[in-house]
């Protein structure tokens, strides 16, 4: 498990850094989705283990506490073309 999955998010800046790190590691997913349901479409398998998913769900809850809208942050910073989105 990556260390930042386990590190508490305690500020807006840390929430942004958490999302930035997910993006840098090519692990970014829709923040309203439970991590256990995220599937790597290249392989048709879950992207995260049960243990990782629990930690990621906690981190995303923390992001929502400190950020007005994590989804907007992701759209503004990581999505170049909304046609890339899978809804």
Buried (B, 14 or more C-beta within 10 A) or exposed (E): EEEBBEBEBEEBEBBBBBBBBBEEEEBBBBBEEEBBEBEEEEEEEBBBEEEBBBBBBBBBEBBBEBBEEBEEBBEEEBEEEEEEEEE
